[in-house]
Amino acid sequence: MTAITELAAALAPGKILTDPDVTDSYARDRTFLEPGKPLAVVLAETRDDVVAVMRWATRHRVPVVPRGAGTGLAGGATSVDGGVVLALHKMTAIRELSPADEIAVVEPGVITADLDRAAREHGLMYAPDPSSYEISTIGGNLATNAGGLRCVKYGVTRDSALGLEVVLADGRVVDTGRRTVKGVTGYDLTGLFIGSEGTLGIITAATVRLRRAPAAYPATIAAEFTSLRDAAAAVSAIIAAGCQPSLLEMLDRTTLEAVEAWRSIGLEPATKAMLIGQADSADADAVSARMAELCEANGASFVAASSSPEEAQELIWVRRMAYQAKEKLGKCLVEDVCVPRSALPFMIEKIEAIAARHDTLIATVAHAGDGNLHPVFIFDHALPEPPPNVWAAADEVFREALAMGGTLTGEHGVGLLKRRWLALETGPVTEELHHGIKGLFDPLGILNPGKAI
């Protein structure tokens, strides 16, 4: 019996795919990276499927790459030669939704927006809100500690996760965390697994925190600026004033032009940046009015408040579709450096200067209220990977962010793309600790090898 036939025998019929034409569609995420050739793809439907795969992989020392919806932007779900892709998108059960305790227990294949919609039927919401929330899965969000549009107020995925069910490299199952609001027993293994990009274990369920949904649709404003620097200054002013927006997003001219080419948004010739803000508090109208005043005080050429939820959703659509619009311009190297919020205006200026110096097209959007910038380096569709000038520009952006006290990644993860810069941020002692932790959880090195650390 070959290793693959042994694996097939351990699973129900139809759960293992070996046809290269089929497995190739599971081998990559949304990056340009060329994946390895997997031996097989397993379509897991239960925790027991995952346990069977990991026991088999340990016996045969076969690498396993976990995969959700494949929406990642750092290469974290890219397959490796001779490994197995463990696809979790069929694990879609919301095992429990408790309005009384304001929690839900969900499997990793649950679509983020579907969980939010299920919660809202009970007057609750699931706060994490990645731009890809209609297609990304909870498992992928947990693997990268995804952020999103609402994290300026509600935090990132880790802030809404209470506990996990995890299958370890050898097939053992561990339950971490709790169902309670508070709990400090032992080390925080839940926090350790979140953001580990599938290198320490396979998440098969999560207990997540739900929050009370706002009584009304958030009050929304949009402000146009004739310079990115002014838009960034307005962000700093809004945060400094204590407005507590529930969303504060910024788009640069290149991004707006990409969206305009796809679907007309009435972009004015002088507009260099747009700021979109929302407030969902009880005094949302007053907060949004204050944000509008601060935008005007910092040079906004135009400020408008939405008059209906439909208008607001149109504005948010512009932000959510930014990446898809840029993909039409060329291949994209997508980054997500994060700097202290006070440094945002200076980082914006650095990115503009770097783009000019390296003759590189960079389209930037930002979760501006967090200081989390997404400079997207766009290059020719015909090229297999970024040309040298793009890599050089990216290198400068990373180094500038670190020099300002920032980080290489705010929410996309390290994956494959950022490993070459990782030592610049972590240093040798942290690197040693990371590899020690990896060795404890995955002594054979079979869990998503070559990623994250």
Disulfide bonds with the S-S distance in Angstrom:
none
